[in-house]
Amino acid sequence: IYGWPFWSPEGEWLSFYSNRDTAGAGLPSDRRGGLAKELVWSQDDDSVFHLYRARPDGSDMERLTFDGNHNIRHEWSPDGEWIAFVRADEYDAPGDVWVMRADGTDARWVFESIYGDGLVHLAWSPDGKWLAAPATAEGLWIVSTGINGAEEDNWMVPGTGDILCDEYAWSATDSGWPIFVHGYHKVHRRRAVWAYLPGVTDEAWLLADSGWGPAWAPTGERIASAFVDEASGEVFEVSLFSIEPSIWPD
């Protein structure tokens, strides 16, 4: 099984996870190597997912992780020198945030116990100093990567303590601020998108009810978010926001 391929920023590598070196216990021999849709993988299987990288033509394939845990939910650093990932006991279980060099060396732990959803990935800030990561206990955390000697205190985005964050996006600015957060508010029972800009908003500011997003325009100047009726799956409205100051409250 192969999953979640991501291009390196310069386009020279693809990273992905796979159980290619640990698969077998739950798959009859006549089904190994078959179509992905025909493979049945479960937590009862003794296989785990590890991270790999390869050239786009499949050459120079390298396995990057070698422990006995699932190594998943990976993201490239903006300069392509590092990969952030989650190391967890089970695929959809809470795990810890690690970073390693793009060749798998110099792996280091940076944050504990983030939200256990295999679909939720990490997000690097454009300057490479921070990772956005949803904590299991509360909120969206801004985590210091510790690379290049830049070790700073981790902190939670104010106002996200009751939000189950499942999508988030840094802005296409040098610093990455403002950051946009999508998720489900446990107290108000609403799915929405919020934005936070240090020094401008005291906490994450509600932009709109939203079923998905934020998604960036190619220019990096605006984001889109949509309200989706969960019963029918129909999109009822799409909201567009600029990163310019006009979106912020007075």
C-alpha positions in Angstrom: 0.0 0.0 0.0 1.3 3.5 -0.9 -0.2 6.7 0.2 0.0 10.5 0.4 2.6 11.4 -2.2 4.0 14.9 -1.9 6.4 16.7 -4.2 9.5 18.3 -2.7 9.5 22.1 -3.2 12.0 21.9 -6.0 10.2 18.9 -7.7 13.1 16.5 -7.5 11.6 14.0 -5.1 8.3 12.5 -4.1 7.8 11.5 -0.5 5.1 9.0 0.5 4.3 6.4 3.1 4.1 2.6 2.5 4.0 -0.7 4.2 6.1 -2.3 1.3 8.8 -3.6 3.7 6.5 -4.6 6.6 3.3 -5.9 4.8 2.2 -9.6 4.7 0.4 -10.9 7.8 -3.1 -9.9 6.6 -2.7 -10.4 2.9 -2.9 -13.7 1.1 0.0 -14.3 -1.3 -2.2 -14.1 -4.4 -3.3 -10.6 -3.4 0.0 -9.0 -2.6 0.9 -6.5 -5.2 -2.6 -6.2 -6.5 -4.6 -3.1 -7.1 -4.8 -0.8 -4.0 -8.5 -0.9 -4.0 -8.4 -4.7 -3.6 -6.0 -4.6 -0.6 -7.5 -4.8 2.8 -5.4 -3.3 5.6 -6.4 -3.3 9.2 -4.9 -2.5 12.6 -4.8 -6.3 13.2 -2.2 -6.6 10.4 1.4 -6.5 11.8 2.5 -4.1 9.0 3.2 -0.5 9.7 3.7 2.5 7.4 7.1 4.0 6.9 8.2 7.1 5.0 10.1 6.9 1.7 11.3 9.2 -1.0 12.0 8.5 -4.7 12.6 10.3 -7.9 9.5 11.0 -10.0 10.5 8.1 -12.3 10.8 5.7 -9.3 14.6 5.6 -9.2 16.7 6.3 -6.1 14.0 5.0 -3.8 15.0 5.3 -0.1 13.3 4.3 3.1 13.6 7.1 5.6 12.2 5.7 8.9 12.9 2.3 10.6 11.3 2.2 14.0 8.3 0.0 14.8 5.6 2.7 14.7 3.6 4.3 11.9 5.4 7.2 10.4 2.8 9.3 8.5 1.2 12.7 7.9 4.4 14.1 6.5 5.2 17.6 5.0 8.3 19.1 3.3 9.9 22.2 4.7 9.8 25.2 2.4 13.5 24.8 1.5 13.1 21.1 0.9 15.8 20.2 3.4 13.6 18.7 6.1 10.5 16.6 6.5 8.1 16.9 9.4 6.0 13.8 10.2 3.9 12.1 12.9 5.0 9.0 14.7 2.1 7.0 16.2 1.4 3.6 17.6 -1.6 3.2 15.2 -2.6 4.9 12.0 -5.5 7.0 13.4 -4.2 7.3 16.9 -2.6 10.4 18.5 1.1 10.7 17.8 4.1 12.8 18.3 5.6 15.3 15.9 9.1 14.7 14.6 11.4 16.3 12.0 14.2 14.8 10.0 16.5 15.8 7.2 15.2 14.9 3.7 17.5 11.9 3.6 16.2 10.5 6.9 19.1 11.6 9.1 19.1 13.8 12.2 15.5 12.8 13.2 14.4 14.6 16.3 11.2 14.8 18.5 9.6 18.3 18.7 6.0 17.9 20.1 3.8 15.4 21.8 0.3 14.0 21.3 -1.4 15.6 18.3 -4.8 14.9 17.1 -5.2 11.3 15.9 -6.7 11.6 12.4 -4.7 10.1 9.5 -6.1 12.7 7.1 -4.8 15.7 9.1 -1.3 16.7 8.2 1.2 19.2 9.5 1.9 22.6 8.0 5.2 24.5 7.8 5.4 28.2 8.1 7.0 29.9 5.0 10.1 30.8 7.0 10.6 27.2 8.2 10.6 28.2 11.9 7.2 26.8 12.9 4.8 23.9 12.4 1.0 24.2 12.8 -0.2 21.0 14.6 -3.5 20.2 16.2 -3.1 19.0 19.8 -5.1 16.1 21.1 -6.0 17.9 24.3 -6.8 21.4 22.9 -6.4 23.7 20.0 -4.0 24.4 17.2 -0.4 24.7 18.4 2.4 26.6 16.8 5.4 24.3 17.3 9.1 25.4 17.0 10.9 23.1 14.5 14.2 23.7 16.3 16.1 23.5 13.0 19.0 25.9 12.2 19.2 26.7 15.9 15.8 28.4 16.0 14.4 26.9 19.2 11.5 28.9 20.7 8.6 28.2 23.0 5.5 26.4 21.6 2.2 28.1 22.0 -1.5 27.6 21.2 -3.3 29.9 18.9 -5.7 31.9 21.2 -9.3 31.0 20.8 -8.7 27.5 19.3 -9.0 25.6 22.6 -12.5 24.3 21.8 -11.9 23.7 18.1 -11.1 20.3 16.6 -8.8 21.7 13.9 -8.7 19.6 10.7 -7.4 22.1 8.1 -5.2 25.1 8.5 -3.1 27.2 6.1 -0.4 29.8 6.5 -0.6 32.9 4.4 1.7 33.4 1.4 3.6 36.1 3.2 7.2 36.0 4.4 6.1 35.2 8.0 3.1 33.1 7.1 0.7 35.3 9.1 -2.3 35.4 9.2 -3.0 31.7 9.7 -6.4 30.4 8.7 -8.0 27.5 10.7 -10.9 25.2 9.8 -12.6 22.9 12.2 -15.5 22.0 14.5 -16.2 24.1 17.5 -17.1 21.7 20.3 -19.0 24.3 22.4 -20.9 26.2 19.7 -21.3 23.0 17.6 -20.5 24.6 14.3 -18.0 23.9 11.5 -16.3 27.1 10.5 -13.1 28.8 9.4 -11.2 31.3 11.6 -8.2 33.5 11.1 -5.6 34.7 13.5 -3.0 37.5 13.1 -0.8 38.2 16.2 -1.0 41.8 17.3 -4.2 42.4 15.4 -6.7 39.9 16.8 -6.8 38.8 20.4 -7.8 35.3 19.4 -8.9 33.4 16.3 -11.6 35.4 14.6 -14.6 33.7 13.1 -14.9 34.4 9.3 -17.7 32.1 8.2 -19.4 28.8 8.7 -17.6 26.3 6.5 -17.6 22.7 5.4 -14.2 22.8 3.8 -11.3 25.1 3.3 -9.3 27.2 3.4 -8.0 26.8 -0.2 -5.5 29.3 -1.6 -5.8 31.1 -4.9 -2.6 30.7 -7.1 -1.6 34.3 -6.4 -1.7 33.8 -2.6 -3.8 36.9 -2.2 -7.1 35.3 -1.3 -8.6 32.1 0.2 -11.8 30.3 -0.5 -14.0 28.4 1.9 -17.4 26.8 1.4 -20.4 25.9 3.5 -21.5 22.3 2.7 -24.8 20.7 3.9 -23.5 17.5 5.5 -26.8 15.6 4.8 -26.9 16.3 1.1 -23.3 17.1 0.4 -24.4 20.1 -1.6 -22.4 23.3 -1.6 -24.6 26.2 -0.6 -22.2 29.1 -0.5 -18.5 29.9 -1.2 -16.8 32.6 0.7 -13.7 34.5 -0.5 -11.4 36.4 1.8 -8.4 38.6 1.2 -5.4 38.6 3.4 -5.4 42.4 3.3 -6.4 44.2 6.5 -9.9 44.8 5.3 -11.0 41.3 6.5 -10.1 42.1 10.1 -12.5 43.6 12.7 -12.2 47.3 13.6 
